[in-house]
């Protein structure tokens, strides 16, 4: 009889099969040249584990390091996303004026008010799952991996659009002050190359750097607001009246005015980009600061975007309001050349910080996907001296460059697509909340929003999304092109074994390929690759021995993870559920394509012991799954680092 092995574990039960049964199975193979053994992963075993002091020390250190990362207060946490959301004023104003004209201030004001629908939704999600990588991680814990990858595709597209729009707008402001002897797209490419080098050099978008950039930007905007108010009071409202009269180019009907305002709202959502970034680093915030951070991002966005729209309408001629460097022109009109140079410099700094933010946010998402075995481990490989994830950086910048080049370096196309992508990302938050309430209803949370807010947010997102498409139907084509390309890429990356099985099946149907010198070794290489990919172990952390719950959790693993090695782990204090052993044996029989081991761990179930077990088994906590804890559960779910996969 085969003797299973396990490092520093005590084998207490071996599957009671005969020798013949232990070596094979009647589970049929669909391949002509492979025996049934290929589909059979082997019988599981039962182990009893006592965590060593070294394991427990490692678990304590892991939890301590996790808690030490929760250092961001209100201002520091707000600064990381505020540079995006408040820096968006540079590229939002000209785009909205080009669509909505004299109704732009009203459109922008209405657009900023819509975030009142999203804030309670995001607060509830943040209190239930204060983990990094949202909303991808929200979908991963509340639904299937395939649904989560749709969210990941939207997020990556959002980060790429952020980087492209920020880089091109920074170039436009620079070109407005300096004579550039070559095309602007060359400068934009240089910006990407520069910040690729900066990222590879190990300079990360820290809260301290972000706070410094935000402080400069806020000071600049305050000075510009004061100067604009002073100039308006000095010259009067003659320019405003002239713009208003000139801007009435269509029929003066309520329907036409409402259409212009609505179109401006649709494009004005571009000025709120960055708000979706706050949940991505909620795990690094101090407890209780997340709702304040959302408020700190929202209120200044209302004031800054609306006031700047009004000042541009009141002080600048209508023909220049759609210029890409319109705030530089406003500064010139309000206070002179010195303020124009100041505003242009601030624009370049803030927008370049947006490029770096896009790169670093994408790297974090790609790292999450690598930990979840969607992308290869190469995406978390780091340079030896700087610690920069070079594969992730270069891949993301290359993807951003493809977007920029394929649109013909047209900032208008990218900006409009950016607005649509942002709306799609924001729609993931109410969707995640619905899935979380339905699939994980017992998950503890500190706040709850009304369901009417969820429905209203979805309705607003759908209406504004449709409005953007109606304004320019070609945007739907650009959006679908990039989104589908990412979805196909992630689907292939997440189903490597399934695709290899189809490739091998096709190879198996042509006997000639097994004999040709060039192709006869392909079958062995494909089999080796499939077995290697399925060798990664996955853990289920279970409390009960109820076979229906165990069965559903195993089904989740089979449908979402490509593995043939599954460990069912039960932490105990000396008392093991009576039917645990028998039920695991039944399930081992029910899933011959998966080796199911039962591991009985002596100790309490808490974040320290889970981290200690992960160290003992050399299985990352991202591949450890648990059922949804109830409201009386004492430990924060985020501290486990595991995935919640059942009700």
Secondary structure, 3 states (H helix, E strand, C coil): CCCCCCCCCEEEECCCCCHHHHHCCCCCCCCCCCCHHHHCCCCCCEEEEECCHHHHHHHHHHHHHHHHCCCECHHHHHHHHHHHHHHCHHHHHHHHHHHHHHHHHHHHHHHHHCHHHHHHHHHHHHHHCCCCCCCHHHHHHHCCHHHHHHHHHHHHHHHHHHHHHHHHHHHHHHHHHCCCCCCHHHHHHHHHHHHHHHHHCCCCCCHHHHHHHHHHHHHHHHHHHHHHHHHHHHHCCHHHHHHHHHHCCCCCCHHHHHHHHHHHHHHHHHHHCCHHHHHHHHHHECCCCHHHHHHHHHHHHHHHHHHHHHHHHHHCCHHHCCCCCHHHHHHHHHHCHHHHHHHHHHHHHHHHHHHHHHHHHHHHHHHHHHHCCCCCHHHHCCCCCCCCCHHHHHHHHHHHHHHHHHCCCCHHHHHHHHHHHHHHHHHHHHHHHHHHHHHCCCCCCCCCCCHHHHHHHHHHHHHHHHHHHHHCCHHHHHHHHHHHHHHHHHHHHHCHHHHHHHHHHHHHCCHHHHCCCCCCCHHHHHHHHHHHHCCCEEEEECCCCCHHHHHHHHHHHHHHCCCCEEEEEEEECCCCCCCHHHHHHHHHHHCCCCEEEEEEEECCCCHHHHHHHHHHHCCCHHHEEEECCCCCCCCCHHHCCCEEEEC
